[in-house]
Amino acid sequence: MKINIIAVGSLTKEFKTLYDSYVKKISFFAQINLIEIKEVINDNIELKIKKETDLILEKIPKNSKVFYLSLRGKKLDSEGFSDLLIEDNITFIIGGSNGVDESKFDRKICFSDMTFPHQLFRVMLIEQIYRGISIKKNIKYHK
């Protein structure tokens, strides 16, 4: 299984250490491919969103089932999220601080009605991927 994560921005050392610890656990079951998009700096927010959306769309691997992580998405519990992990090639997208053009994405997932810092959210996503794999593989992690 190949899991792609496309995210705008990069992680600081502290968040990267935590993120990498989950990637290591997941590596026994799936390949994680992280694609970082450099944040577009522009005072025109509409232009920034368009450019970042275009950069994200260019990086989506062919034949990948894509899920954009959005406040407007479908809420899932951990078991429901684990059901997404049956695909061979799946891509999760974390947009920039101003979001993306959501009309470009058919499948959307919402983790919460709350807003989280992007770096923390990336760690939350990788943890849920590990939890989902643990559920599917019957590994004692998810309670």
Disulfide bonds with the S-S distance in Angstrom:
none
